[in-house]
Amino acid sequence: MATDSYVKFCPACGNPTKRKFVHGRDRPVCPSCGHIHFQEPKVAAGVLVTKEGKILLVRRIMEPKRGMWSLPAGFVDAGEDPAVAAVREVLEETGLTIAIDGLLDVFYGKEHPNGASIIIVYRGRIASGQLQAGDDVDAVDFFDPADLPQLAFEATRKAVEHLKPV
């Protein structure tokens, strides 16, 4: 499914582009210089942190899904290691410094127009810090996996599923 926005002007030469079927899908192509625009996916990274069997969640203050809960997560910057981005996001949103214990899973699926297409979720544990709501959230708390608040995203639901016994 093509989710890229239409690029109207060539980033290489500035001339108007036209949609053309190239490399298996419709893409913006420059008729002047031949540049083909490939839309890159947005990538986010987050962490599933547990403490005494409970899951760390943050309540969103931004749309979409304002007031709903998710794992601490955010976009990976260009040139940034996703694990470093995940640690940064947890610190910004919760006040906690965490240590990554490994990769939990990678999820694909854009859940809203400005969201990530690829979500990398790590397992992590608290290294230091004091729990407090920070950037983009107004509440942080630990929840029993059997009694979760309303979750914002499918990626959070799928990550939490990893904690259920098989």
Phi and psi in radians as a Rosetta constraint file:
Dihedral C 1 N 2 CA 2 C 2 CIRCULARHARMONIC -1.395 0.35
Dihedral N 2 CA 2 C 2 N 3 CIRCULARHARMONIC 2.052 0.35
Dihedral C 2 N 3 CA 3 C 3 CIRCULARHARMONIC -2.000 0.35
Dihedral N 3 CA 3 C 3 N 4 CIRCULARHARMONIC 0.026 0.35
Dihedral C 3 N 4 CA 4 C 4 CIRCULARHARMONIC -1.232 0.35
Dihedral N 4 CA 4 C 4 N 5 CIRCULARHARMONIC 2.522 0.35
Dihedral C 4 N 5 CA 5 C 5 CIRCULARHARMONIC -1.338 0.35
Dihedral N 5 CA 5 C 5 N 6 CIRCULARHARMONIC 2.695 0.35
Dihedral C 5 N 6 CA 6 C 6 CIRCULARHARMONIC -1.310 0.35
Dihedral N 6 CA 6 C 6 N 7 CIRCULARHARMONIC 2.100 0.35
Dihedral C 6 N 7 CA 7 C 7 CIRCULARHARMONIC -1.513 0.35
Dihedral N 7 CA 7 C 7 N 8 CIRCULARHARMONIC 1.992 0.35
Dihedral C 7 N 8 CA 8 C 8 CIRCULARHARMONIC -1.472 0.35
Dihedral N 8 CA 8 C 8 N 9 CIRCULARHARMONIC -0.438 0.35
Dihedral C 8 N 9 CA 9 C 9 CIRCULARHARMONIC -2.238 0.35
Dihedral N 9 CA 9 C 9 N 10 CIRCULARHARMONIC 2.444 0.35
Dihedral C 9 N 10 CA 10 C 10 CIRCULARHARMONIC -1.119 0.35
Dihedral N 10 CA 10 C 10 N 11 CIRCULARHARMONIC 2.198 0.35
Dihedral C 10 N 11 CA 11 C 11 CIRCULARHARMONIC -1.240 0.35
Dihedral N 11 CA 11 C 11 N 12 CIRCULARHARMONIC -0.264 0.35
Dihedral C 11 N 12 CA 12 C 12 CIRCULARHARMONIC -1.524 0.35
Dihedral N 12 CA 12 C 12 N 13 CIRCULARHARMONIC -0.739 0.35
Dihedral C 12 N 13 CA 13 C 13 CIRCULARHARMONIC -2.218 0.35
Dihedral N 13 CA 13 C 13 N 14 CIRCULARHARMONIC -0.170 0.35
Dihedral C 13 N 14 CA 14 C 14 CIRCULARHARMONIC 1.526 0.35
Dihedral N 14 CA 14 C 14 N 15 CIRCULARHARMONIC -0.062 0.35
Dihedral C 14 N 15 CA 15 C 15 CIRCULARHARMONIC -1.364 0.35
Dihedral N 15 CA 15 C 15 N 16 CIRCULARHARMONIC 2.739 0.35
Dihedral C 15 N 16 CA 16 C 16 CIRCULARHARMONIC -1.074 0.35
Dihedral N 16 CA 16 C 16 N 17 CIRCULARHARMONIC 2.489 0.35
Dihedral C 16 N 17 CA 17 C 17 CIRCULARHARMONIC -1.689 0.35
Dihedral N 17 CA 17 C 17 N 18 CIRCULARHARMONIC 2.918 0.35
Dihedral C 17 N 18 CA 18 C 18 CIRCULARHARMONIC -2.306 0.35
Dihedral N 18 CA 18 C 18 N 19 CIRCULARHARMONIC 2.595 0.35
Dihedral C 18 N 19 CA 19 C 19 CIRCULARHARMONIC -1.327 0.35
Dihedral N 19 CA 19 C 19 N 20 CIRCULARHARMONIC 2.368 0.35
Dihedral C 19 N 20 CA 20 C 20 CIRCULARHARMONIC -2.605 0.35
Dihedral N 20 CA 20 C 20 N 21 CIRCULARHARMONIC 2.523 0.35
Dihedral C 20 N 21 CA 21 C 21 CIRCULARHARMONIC -1.381 0.35
Dihedral N 21 CA 21 C 21 N 22 CIRCULARHARMONIC 1.909 0.35
Dihedral C 21 N 22 CA 22 C 22 CIRCULARHARMONIC -2.436 0.35
Dihedral N 22 CA 22 C 22 N 23 CIRCULARHARMONIC 2.406 0.35
Dihedral C 22 N 23 CA 23 C 23 CIRCULARHARMONIC 0.910 0.35
Dihedral N 23 CA 23 C 23 N 24 CIRCULARHARMONIC 0.772 0.35
Dihedral C 23 N 24 CA 24 C 24 CIRCULARHARMONIC 1.507 0.35
Dihedral N 24 CA 24 C 24 N 25 CIRCULARHARMONIC 0.040 0.35
Dihedral C 24 N 25 CA 25 C 25 CIRCULARHARMONIC -2.814 0.35
Dihedral N 25 CA 25 C 25 N 26 CIRCULARHARMONIC 2.941 0.35
Dihedral C 25 N 26 CA 26 C 26 CIRCULARHARMONIC -1.281 0.35
Dihedral N 26 CA 26 C 26 N 27 CIRCULARHARMONIC 2.217 0.35
Dihedral C 26 N 27 CA 27 C 27 CIRCULARHARMONIC -2.463 0.35
Dihedral N 27 CA 27 C 27 N 28 CIRCULARHARMONIC 2.730 0.35
Dihedral C 27 N 28 CA 28 C 28 CIRCULARHARMONIC -1.260 0.35
Dihedral N 28 CA 28 C 28 N 29 CIRCULARHARMONIC 2.218 0.35
Dihedral C 28 N 29 CA 29 C 29 CIRCULARHARMONIC -2.251 0.35
Dihedral N 29 CA 29 C 29 N 30 CIRCULARHARMONIC 2.431 0.35
Dihedral C 29 N 30 CA 30 C 30 CIRCULARHARMONIC -1.542 0.35
Dihedral N 30 CA 30 C 30 N 31 CIRCULARHARMONIC 2.059 0.35
Dihedral C 30 N 31 CA 31 C 31 CIRCULARHARMONIC -1.230 0.35
Dihedral N 31 CA 31 C 31 N 32 CIRCULARHARMONIC -0.296 0.35
Dihedral C 31 N 32 CA 32 C 32 CIRCULARHARMONIC -1.423 0.35
Dihedral N 32 CA 32 C 32 N 33 CIRCULARHARMONIC -0.915 0.35
Dihedral C 32 N 33 CA 33 C 33 CIRCULARHARMONIC -1.929 0.35
Dihedral N 33 CA 33 C 33 N 34 CIRCULARHARMONIC -0.162 0.35
Dihedral C 33 N 34 CA 34 C 34 CIRCULARHARMONIC 1.497 0.35
Dihedral N 34 CA 34 C 34 N 35 CIRCULARHARMONIC 0.042 0.35
Dihedral C 34 N 35 CA 35 C 35 CIRCULARHARMONIC -1.060 0.35
Dihedral N 35 CA 35 C 35 N 36 CIRCULARHARMONIC 2.314 0.35
Dihedral C 35 N 36 CA 36 C 36 CIRCULARHARMONIC -1.844 0.35
Dihedral N 36 CA 36 C 36 N 37 CIRCULARHARMONIC 2.207 0.35
Dihedral C 36 N 37 CA 37 C 37 CIRCULARHARMONIC -1.576 0.35
Dihedral N 37 CA 37 C 37 N 38 CIRCULARHARMONIC 2.108 0.35
Dihedral C 37 N 38 CA 38 C 38 CIRCULARHARMONIC -1.847 0.35
Dihedral N 38 CA 38 C 38 N 39 CIRCULARHARMONIC 2.030 0.35
Dihedral C 38 N 39 CA 39 C 39 CIRCULARHARMONIC -1.268 0.35
Dihedral N 39 CA 39 C 39 N 40 CIRCULARHARMONIC 2.195 0.35
Dihedral C 39 N 40 CA 40 C 40 CIRCULARHARMONIC -1.586 0.35
Dihedral N 40 CA 40 C 40 N 41 CIRCULARHARMONIC 2.517 0.35
Dihedral C 40 N 41 CA 41 C 41 CIRCULARHARMONIC -1.289 0.35
Dihedral N 41 CA 41 C 41 N 42 CIRCULARHARMONIC 2.648 0.35
Dihedral C 41 N 42 CA 42 C 42 CIRCULARHARMONIC -1.423 0.35
Dihedral N 42 CA 42 C 42 N 43 CIRCULARHARMONIC 2.442 0.35
Dihedral C 42 N 43 CA 43 C 43 CIRCULARHARMONIC -2.103 0.35
Dihedral N 43 CA 43 C 43 N 44 CIRCULARHARMONIC 2.369 0.35
Dihedral C 43 N 44 CA 44 C 44 CIRCULARHARMONIC -2.124 0.35
Dihedral N 44 CA 44 C 44 N 45 CIRCULARHARMONIC 2.736 0.35
Dihedral C 44 N 45 CA 45 C 45 CIRCULARHARMONIC -2.353 0.35
Dihedral N 45 CA 45 C 45 N 46 CIRCULARHARMONIC 2.471 0.35
Dihedral C 45 N 46 CA 46 C 46 CIRCULARHARMONIC -2.547 0.35
Dihedral N 46 CA 46 C 46 N 47 CIRCULARHARMONIC 3.087 0.35
Dihedral C 46 N 47 CA 47 C 47 CIRCULARHARMONIC -2.374 0.35
Dihedral N 47 CA 47 C 47 N 48 CIRCULARHARMONIC 2.349 0.35
Dihedral C 47 N 48 CA 48 C 48 CIRCULARHARMONIC -1.642 0.35
Dihedral N 48 CA 48 C 48 N 49 CIRCULARHARMONIC 1.839 0.35
Dihedral C 48 N 49 CA 49 C 49 CIRCULARHARMONIC -1.866 0.35
Dihedral N 49 CA 49 C 49 N 50 CIRCULARHARMONIC 2.266 0.35
Dihedral C 49 N 50 CA 50 C 50 CIRCULARHARMONIC -2.104 0.35
Dihedral N 50 CA 50 C 50 N 51 CIRCULARHARMONIC 2.627 0.35
Dihedral C 50 N 51 CA 51 C 51 CIRCULARHARMONIC -2.534 0.35
Dihedral N 51 CA 51 C 51 N 52 CIRCULARHARMONIC 2.096 0.35
Dihedral C 51 N 52 CA 52 C 52 CIRCULARHARMONIC 0.918 0.35
Dihedral N 52 CA 52 C 52 N 53 CIRCULARHARMONIC 0.704 0.35
Dihedral C 52 N 53 CA 53 C 53 CIRCULARHARMONIC 1.424 0.35
Dihedral N 53 CA 53 C 53 N 54 CIRCULARHARMONIC -0.019 0.35
Dihedral C 53 N 54 CA 54 C 54 CIRCULARHARMONIC -1.823 0.35
Dihedral N 54 CA 54 C 54 N 55 CIRCULARHARMONIC 2.691 0.35
Dihedral C 54 N 55 CA 55 C 55 CIRCULARHARMONIC -1.792 0.35
Dihedral N 55 CA 55 C 55 N 56 CIRCULARHARMONIC 2.339 0.35
Dihedral C 55 N 56 CA 56 C 56 CIRCULARHARMONIC -1.377 0.35
Dihedral N 56 CA 56 C 56 N 57 CIRCULARHARMONIC 2.155 0.35
Dihedral C 56 N 57 CA 57 C 57 CIRCULARHARMONIC -2.271 0.35
Dihedral N 57 CA 57 C 57 N 58 CIRCULARHARMONIC 2.744 0.35
Dihedral C 57 N 58 CA 58 C 58 CIRCULARHARMONIC -2.163 0.35
Dihedral N 58 CA 58 C 58 N 59 CIRCULARHARMONIC 2.530 0.35
Dihedral C 58 N 59 CA 59 C 59 CIRCULARHARMONIC -1.712 0.35
Dihedral N 59 CA 59 C 59 N 60 CIRCULARHARMONIC 2.197 0.35
Dihedral C 59 N 60 CA 60 C 60 CIRCULARHARMONIC -1.292 0.35
Dihedral N 60 CA 60 C 60 N 61 CIRCULARHARMONIC 2.452 0.35
Dihedral C 60 N 61 CA 61 C 61 CIRCULARHARMONIC -1.895 0.35
Dihedral N 61 CA 61 C 61 N 62 CIRCULARHARMONIC -0.046 0.35
Dihedral C 61 N 62 CA 62 C 62 CIRCULARHARMONIC -1.883 0.35
Dihedral N 62 CA 62 C 62 N 63 CIRCULARHARMONIC 2.627 0.35
Dihedral C 62 N 63 CA 63 C 63 CIRCULARHARMONIC -1.403 0.35
Dihedral N 63 CA 63 C 63 N 64 CIRCULARHARMONIC 2.609 0.35
Dihedral C 63 N 64 CA 64 C 64 CIRCULARHARMONIC -1.419 0.35
Dihedral N 64 CA 64 C 64 N 65 CIRCULARHARMONIC 2.927 0.35
Dihedral C 64 N 65 CA 65 C 65 CIRCULARHARMONIC 1.187 0.35
Dihedral N 65 CA 65 C 65 N 66 CIRCULARHARMONIC 0.538 0.35
Dihedral C 65 N 66 CA 66 C 66 CIRCULARHARMONIC -0.980 0.35
Dihedral N 66 CA 66 C 66 N 67 CIRCULARHARMONIC 2.377 0.35
Dihedral C 66 N 67 CA 67 C 67 CIRCULARHARMONIC 1.509 0.35
Dihedral N 67 CA 67 C 67 N 68 CIRCULARHARMONIC -0.128 0.35
Dihedral C 67 N 68 CA 68 C 68 CIRCULARHARMONIC -1.721 0.35
Dihedral N 68 CA 68 C 68 N 69 CIRCULARHARMONIC 2.945 0.35
Dihedral C 68 N 69 CA 69 C 69 CIRCULARHARMONIC -1.910 0.35
Dihedral N 69 CA 69 C 69 N 70 CIRCULARHARMONIC 2.604 0.35
Dihedral C 69 N 70 CA 70 C 70 CIRCULARHARMONIC -2.659 0.35
Dihedral N 70 CA 70 C 70 N 71 CIRCULARHARMONIC 3.000 0.35
Dihedral C 70 N 71 CA 71 C 71 CIRCULARHARMONIC -1.165 0.35
Dihedral N 71 CA 71 C 71 N 72 CIRCULARHARMONIC 2.644 0.35
Dihedral C 71 N 72 CA 72 C 72 CIRCULARHARMONIC -1.138 0.35
Dihedral N 72 CA 72 C 72 N 73 CIRCULARHARMONIC 2.187 0.35
Dihedral C 72 N 73 CA 73 C 73 CIRCULARHARMONIC -2.873 0.35
Dihedral N 73 CA 73 C 73 N 74 CIRCULARHARMONIC 2.900 0.35
Dihedral C 73 N 74 CA 74 C 74 CIRCULARHARMONIC -3.061 0.35
Dihedral N 74 CA 74 C 74 N 75 CIRCULARHARMONIC 3.130 0.35
Dihedral C 74 N 75 CA 75 C 75 CIRCULARHARMONIC -1.219 0.35
Dihedral N 75 CA 75 C 75 N 76 CIRCULARHARMONIC 2.538 0.35
Dihedral C 75 N 76 CA 76 C 76 CIRCULARHARMONIC -1.526 0.35
Dihedral N 76 CA 76 C 76 N 77 CIRCULARHARMONIC 2.213 0.35
Dihedral C 76 N 77 CA 77 C 77 CIRCULARHARMONIC -1.308 0.35
Dihedral N 77 CA 77 C 77 N 78 CIRCULARHARMONIC 2.692 0.35
Dihedral C 77 N 78 CA 78 C 78 CIRCULARHARMONIC -0.978 0.35
Dihedral N 78 CA 78 C 78 N 79 CIRCULARHARMONIC 2.306 0.35
Dihedral C 78 N 79 CA 79 C 79 CIRCULARHARMONIC 1.381 0.35
Dihedral N 79 CA 79 C 79 N 80 CIRCULARHARMONIC 0.063 0.35
Dihedral C 79 N 80 CA 80 C 80 CIRCULARHARMONIC -1.744 0.35
Dihedral N 80 CA 80 C 80 N 81 CIRCULARHARMONIC 2.364 0.35
Dihedral C 80 N 81 CA 81 C 81 CIRCULARHARMONIC -1.132 0.35
Dihedral N 81 CA 81 C 81 N 82 CIRCULARHARMONIC 2.257 0.35
Dihedral C 81 N 82 CA 82 C 82 CIRCULARHARMONIC -1.001 0.35
Dihedral N 82 CA 82 C 82 N 83 CIRCULARHARMONIC -0.610 0.35
Dihedral C 82 N 83 CA 83 C 83 CIRCULARHARMONIC -1.159 0.35
Dihedral N 83 CA 83 C 83 N 84 CIRCULARHARMONIC -0.663 0.35
Dihedral C 83 N 84 CA 84 C 84 CIRCULARHARMONIC -1.153 0.35
Dihedral N 84 CA 84 C 84 N 85 CIRCULARHARMONIC -0.717 0.35
Dihedral C 84 N 85 CA 85 C 85 CIRCULARHARMONIC -1.075 0.35
Dihedral N 85 CA 85 C 85 N 86 CIRCULARHARMONIC -0.719 0.35
Dihedral C 85 N 86 CA 86 C 86 CIRCULARHARMONIC -1.099 0.35
Dihedral N 86 CA 86 C 86 N 87 CIRCULARHARMONIC -0.789 0.35
Dihedral C 86 N 87 CA 87 C 87 CIRCULARHARMONIC -1.086 0.35
Dihedral N 87 CA 87 C 87 N 88 CIRCULARHARMONIC -0.756 0.35
Dihedral C 87 N 88 CA 88 C 88 CIRCULARHARMONIC -1.050 0.35
Dihedral N 88 CA 88 C 88 N 89 CIRCULARHARMONIC -0.815 0.35
Dihedral C 88 N 89 CA 89 C 89 CIRCULARHARMONIC -1.095 0.35
Dihedral N 89 CA 89 C 89 N 90 CIRCULARHARMONIC -0.731 0.35
Dihedral C 89 N 90 CA 90 C 90 CIRCULARHARMONIC -1.075 0.35
Dihedral N 90 CA 90 C 90 N 91 CIRCULARHARMONIC -0.786 0.35
Dihedral C 90 N 91 CA 91 C 91 CIRCULARHARMONIC -1.083 0.35
Dihedral N 91 CA 91 C 91 N 92 CIRCULARHARMONIC -0.817 0.35
Dihedral C 91 N 92 CA 92 C 92 CIRCULARHARMONIC -1.075 0.35
Dihedral N 92 CA 92 C 92 N 93 CIRCULARHARMONIC -0.685 0.35
Dihedral C 92 N 93 CA 93 C 93 CIRCULARHARMONIC -1.569 0.35
Dihedral N 93 CA 93 C 93 N 94 CIRCULARHARMONIC -0.444 0.35
Dihedral C 93 N 94 CA 94 C 94 CIRCULARHARMONIC -2.179 0.35
Dihedral N 94 CA 94 C 94 N 95 CIRCULARHARMONIC -0.211 0.35
Dihedral C 94 N 95 CA 95 C 95 CIRCULARHARMONIC 1.392 0.35
Dihedral N 95 CA 95 C 95 N 96 CIRCULARHARMONIC 0.037 0.35
Dihedral C 95 N 96 CA 96 C 96 CIRCULARHARMONIC -1.784 0.35
Dihedral N 96 CA 96 C 96 N 97 CIRCULARHARMONIC 2.393 0.35
Dihedral C 96 N 97 CA 97 C 97 CIRCULARHARMONIC -1.615 0.35
Dihedral N 97 CA 97 C 97 N 98 CIRCULARHARMONIC 2.251 0.35
Dihedral C 97 N 98 CA 98 C 98 CIRCULARHARMONIC -2.092 0.35
Dihedral N 98 CA 98 C 98 N 99 CIRCULARHARMONIC 2.798 0.35
Dihedral C 98 N 99 CA 99 C 99 CIRCULARHARMONIC -1.931 0.35
Dihedral N 99 CA 99 C 99 N 100 CIRCULARHARMONIC 2.319 0.35
Dihedral C 99 N 100 CA 100 C 100 CIRCULARHARMONIC -1.355 0.35
Dihedral N 100 CA 100 C 100 N 101 CIRCULARHARMONIC 2.256 0.35
Dihedral C 100 N 101 CA 101 C 101 CIRCULARHARMONIC -1.757 0.35
Dihedral N 101 CA 101 C 101 N 102 CIRCULARHARMONIC -0.130 0.35
Dihedral C 101 N 102 CA 102 C 102 CIRCULARHARMONIC 2.557 0.35
Dihedral N 102 CA 102 C 102 N 103 CIRCULARHARMONIC 3.025 0.35
Dihedral C 102 N 103 CA 103 C 103 CIRCULARHARMONIC -1.398 0.35
Dihedral N 103 CA 103 C 103 N 104 CIRCULARHARMONIC 2.267 0.35
Dihedral C 103 N 104 CA 104 C 104 CIRCULARHARMONIC -1.516 0.35
Dihedral N 104 CA 104 C 104 N 105 CIRCULARHARMONIC -0.940 0.35
Dihedral C 104 N 105 CA 105 C 105 CIRCULARHARMONIC -3.015 0.35
Dihedral N 105 CA 105 C 105 N 106 CIRCULARHARMONIC 2.917 0.35
Dihedral C 105 N 106 CA 106 C 106 CIRCULARHARMONIC -2.159 0.35
Dihedral N 106 CA 106 C 106 N 107 CIRCULARHARMONIC 2.235 0.35
Dihedral C 106 N 107 CA 107 C 107 CIRCULARHARMONIC -2.010 0.35
Dihedral N 107 CA 107 C 107 N 108 CIRCULARHARMONIC 2.511 0.35
Dihedral C 107 N 108 CA 108 C 108 CIRCULARHARMONIC -2.076 0.35
Dihedral N 108 CA 108 C 108 N 109 CIRCULARHARMONIC 2.425 0.35
Dihedral C 108 N 109 CA 109 C 109 CIRCULARHARMONIC 2.492 0.35
Dihedral N 109 CA 109 C 109 N 110 CIRCULARHARMONIC 1.936 0.35
Dihedral C 109 N 110 CA 110 C 110 CIRCULARHARMONIC -1.300 0.35
Dihedral N 110 CA 110 C 110 N 111 CIRCULARHARMONIC 2.070 0.35
Dihedral C 110 N 111 CA 111 C 111 CIRCULARHARMONIC -1.624 0.35
Dihedral N 111 CA 111 C 111 N 112 CIRCULARHARMONIC -0.243 0.35
Dihedral C 111 N 112 CA 112 C 112 CIRCULARHARMONIC -2.774 0.35
Dihedral N 112 CA 112 C 112 N 113 CIRCULARHARMONIC 2.789 0.35
Dihedral C 112 N 113 CA 113 C 113 CIRCULARHARMONIC -0.960 0.35
Dihedral N 113 CA 113 C 113 N 114 CIRCULARHARMONIC -0.567 0.35
Dihedral C 113 N 114 CA 114 C 114 CIRCULARHARMONIC -1.737 0.35
Dihedral N 114 CA 114 C 114 N 115 CIRCULARHARMONIC 0.149 0.35
Dihedral C 114 N 115 CA 115 C 115 CIRCULARHARMONIC -1.525 0.35
Dihedral N 115 CA 115 C 115 N 116 CIRCULARHARMONIC 3.112 0.35
Dihedral C 115 N 116 CA 116 C 116 CIRCULARHARMONIC -1.399 0.35
Dihedral N 116 CA 116 C 116 N 117 CIRCULARHARMONIC 2.644 0.35
Dihedral C 116 N 117 CA 117 C 117 CIRCULARHARMONIC -1.607 0.35
Dihedral N 117 CA 117 C 117 N 118 CIRCULARHARMONIC -0.516 0.35
Dihedral C 117 N 118 CA 118 C 118 CIRCULARHARMONIC -2.182 0.35
Dihedral N 118 CA 118 C 118 N 119 CIRCULARHARMONIC 2.210 0.35
Dihedral C 118 N 119 CA 119 C 119 CIRCULARHARMONIC -2.099 0.35
Dihedral N 119 CA 119 C 119 N 120 CIRCULARHARMONIC 2.067 0.35
Dihedral C 119 N 120 CA 120 C 120 CIRCULARHARMONIC -1.734 0.35
Dihedral N 120 CA 120 C 120 N 121 CIRCULARHARMONIC 2.127 0.35
Dihedral C 120 N 121 CA 121 C 121 CIRCULARHARMONIC -2.044 0.35
Dihedral N 121 CA 121 C 121 N 122 CIRCULARHARMONIC 2.222 0.35
Dihedral C 121 N 122 CA 122 C 122 CIRCULARHARMONIC -1.825 0.35
Dihedral N 122 CA 122 C 122 N 123 CIRCULARHARMONIC 2.809 0.35
Dihedral C 122 N 123 CA 123 C 123 CIRCULARHARMONIC -1.607 0.35
Dihedral N 123 CA 123 C 123 N 124 CIRCULARHARMONIC 2.433 0.35
Dihedral C 123 N 124 CA 124 C 124 CIRCULARHARMONIC -2.565 0.35
Dihedral N 124 CA 124 C 124 N 125 CIRCULARHARMONIC 2.869 0.35
Dihedral C 124 N 125 CA 125 C 125 CIRCULARHARMONIC -2.329 0.35
Dihedral N 125 CA 125 C 125 N 126 CIRCULARHARMONIC 2.684 0.35
Dihedral C 125 N 126 CA 126 C 126 CIRCULARHARMONIC -1.250 0.35
Dihedral N 126 CA 126 C 126 N 127 CIRCULARHARMONIC 2.259 0.35
Dihedral C 126 N 127 CA 127 C 127 CIRCULARHARMONIC -1.779 0.35
Dihedral N 127 CA 127 C 127 N 128 CIRCULARHARMONIC -0.696 0.35
Dihedral C 127 N 128 CA 128 C 128 CIRCULARHARMONIC -2.934 0.35
Dihedral N 128 CA 128 C 128 N 129 CIRCULARHARMONIC 3.138 0.35
Dihedral C 128 N 129 CA 129 C 129 CIRCULARHARMONIC 1.851 0.35
Dihedral N 129 CA 129 C 129 N 130 CIRCULARHARMONIC 3.024 0.35
Dihedral C 129 N 130 CA 130 C 130 CIRCULARHARMONIC -2.167 0.35
Dihedral N 130 CA 130 C 130 N 131 CIRCULARHARMONIC 2.248 0.35
Dihedral C 130 N 131 CA 131 C 131 CIRCULARHARMONIC -1.098 0.35
Dihedral N 131 CA 131 C 131 N 132 CIRCULARHARMONIC 2.092 0.35
Dihedral C 131 N 132 CA 132 C 132 CIRCULARHARMONIC -2.767 0.35
Dihedral N 132 CA 132 C 132 N 133 CIRCULARHARMONIC 2.517 0.35
Dihedral C 132 N 133 CA 133 C 133 CIRCULARHARMONIC -1.173 0.35
Dihedral N 133 CA 133 C 133 N 134 CIRCULARHARMONIC 2.388 0.35
Dihedral C 133 N 134 CA 134 C 134 CIRCULARHARMONIC -2.309 0.35
Dihedral N 134 CA 134 C 134 N 135 CIRCULARHARMONIC -2.435 0.35
Dihedral C 134 N 135 CA 135 C 135 CIRCULARHARMONIC -0.866 0.35
Dihedral N 135 CA 135 C 135 N 136 CIRCULARHARMONIC 2.221 0.35
Dihedral C 135 N 136 CA 136 C 136 CIRCULARHARMONIC 1.188 0.35
Dihedral N 136 CA 136 C 136 N 137 CIRCULARHARMONIC 0.092 0.35
Dihedral C 136 N 137 CA 137 C 137 CIRCULARHARMONIC -2.382 0.35
Dihedral N 137 CA 137 C 137 N 138 CIRCULARHARMONIC 2.697 0.35
Dihedral C 137 N 138 CA 138 C 138 CIRCULARHARMONIC -2.049 0.35
Dihedral N 138 CA 138 C 138 N 139 CIRCULARHARMONIC -0.012 0.35
Dihedral C 138 N 139 CA 139 C 139 CIRCULARHARMONIC -2.750 0.35
Dihedral N 139 CA 139 C 139 N 140 CIRCULARHARMONIC 2.566 0.35
Dihedral C 139 N 140 CA 140 C 140 CIRCULARHARMONIC -2.397 0.35
Dihedral N 140 CA 140 C 140 N 141 CIRCULARHARMONIC 2.495 0.35
Dihedral C 140 N 141 CA 141 C 141 CIRCULARHARMONIC -2.894 0.35
Dihedral N 141 CA 141 C 141 N 142 CIRCULARHARMONIC 2.895 0.35
Dihedral C 141 N 142 CA 142 C 142 CIRCULARHARMONIC -1.788 0.35
Dihedral N 142 CA 142 C 142 N 143 CIRCULARHARMONIC 2.399 0.35
Dihedral C 142 N 143 CA 143 C 143 CIRCULARHARMONIC -2.242 0.35
Dihedral N 143 CA 143 C 143 N 144 CIRCULARHARMONIC 2.507 0.35
Dihedral C 143 N 144 CA 144 C 144 CIRCULARHARMONIC -1.164 0.35
Dihedral N 144 CA 144 C 144 N 145 CIRCULARHARMONIC 2.324 0.35
Dihedral C 144 N 145 CA 145 C 145 CIRCULARHARMONIC -1.014 0.35
Dihedral N 145 CA 145 C 145 N 146 CIRCULARHARMONIC -0.396 0.35
Dihedral C 145 N 146 CA 146 C 146 CIRCULARHARMONIC -1.500 0.35
Dihedral N 146 CA 146 C 146 N 147 CIRCULARHARMONIC -0.137 0.35
Dihedral C 146 N 147 CA 147 C 147 CIRCULARHARMONIC -2.445 0.35
Dihedral N 147 CA 147 C 147 N 148 CIRCULARHARMONIC 1.161 0.35
Dihedral C 147 N 148 CA 148 C 148 CIRCULARHARMONIC -1.577 0.35
Dihedral N 148 CA 148 C 148 N 149 CIRCULARHARMONIC 2.628 0.35
Dihedral C 148 N 149 CA 149 C 149 CIRCULARHARMONIC -1.280 0.35
Dihedral N 149 CA 149 C 149 N 150 CIRCULARHARMONIC -3.126 0.35
Dihedral C 149 N 150 CA 150 C 150 CIRCULARHARMONIC -1.169 0.35
Dihedral N 150 CA 150 C 150 N 151 CIRCULARHARMONIC 2.066 0.35
Dihedral C 150 N 151 CA 151 C 151 CIRCULARHARMONIC -1.509 0.35
Dihedral N 151 CA 151 C 151 N 152 CIRCULARHARMONIC 2.466 0.35
Dihedral C 151 N 152 CA 152 C 152 CIRCULARHARMONIC -1.370 0.35
Dihedral N 152 CA 152 C 152 N 153 CIRCULARHARMONIC -0.669 0.35
Dihedral C 152 N 153 CA 153 C 153 CIRCULARHARMONIC -2.282 0.35
Dihedral N 153 CA 153 C 153 N 154 CIRCULARHARMONIC 2.628 0.35
Dihedral C 153 N 154 CA 154 C 154 CIRCULARHARMONIC -1.077 0.35
Dihedral N 154 CA 154 C 154 N 155 CIRCULARHARMONIC -0.646 0.35
Dihedral C 154 N 155 CA 155 C 155 CIRCULARHARMONIC -1.048 0.35
Dihedral N 155 CA 155 C 155 N 156 CIRCULARHARMONIC -0.667 0.35
Dihedral C 155 N 156 CA 156 C 156 CIRCULARHARMONIC -1.147 0.35
Dihedral N 156 CA 156 C 156 N 157 CIRCULARHARMONIC -0.774 0.35
Dihedral C 156 N 157 CA 157 C 157 CIRCULARHARMONIC -1.034 0.35
Dihedral N 157 CA 157 C 157 N 158 CIRCULARHARMONIC -0.777 0.35
Dihedral C 157 N 158 CA 158 C 158 CIRCULARHARMONIC -1.146 0.35
Dihedral N 158 CA 158 C 158 N 159 CIRCULARHARMONIC -0.682 0.35
Dihedral C 158 N 159 CA 159 C 159 CIRCULARHARMONIC -1.117 0.35
Dihedral N 159 CA 159 C 159 N 160 CIRCULARHARMONIC -0.758 0.35
Dihedral C 159 N 160 CA 160 C 160 CIRCULARHARMONIC -1.103 0.35
Dihedral N 160 CA 160 C 160 N 161 CIRCULARHARMONIC -0.561 0.35
Dihedral C 160 N 161 CA 161 C 161 CIRCULARHARMONIC -1.017 0.35
Dihedral N 161 CA 161 C 161 N 162 CIRCULARHARMONIC -0.485 0.35
Dihedral C 161 N 162 CA 162 C 162 CIRCULARHARMONIC -1.111 0.35
Dihedral N 162 CA 162 C 162 N 163 CIRCULARHARMONIC -0.342 0.35
Dihedral C 162 N 163 CA 163 C 163 CIRCULARHARMONIC -1.499 0.35
Dihedral N 163 CA 163 C 163 N 164 CIRCULARHARMONIC -0.261 0.35
Dihedral C 163 N 164 CA 164 C 164 CIRCULARHARMONIC -1.358 0.35
Dihedral N 164 CA 164 C 164 N 165 CIRCULARHARMONIC 2.447 0.35
Dihedral C 164 N 165 CA 165 C 165 CIRCULARHARMONIC -1.098 0.35
Dihedral N 165 CA 165 C 165 N 166 CIRCULARHARMONIC 2.542 0.35
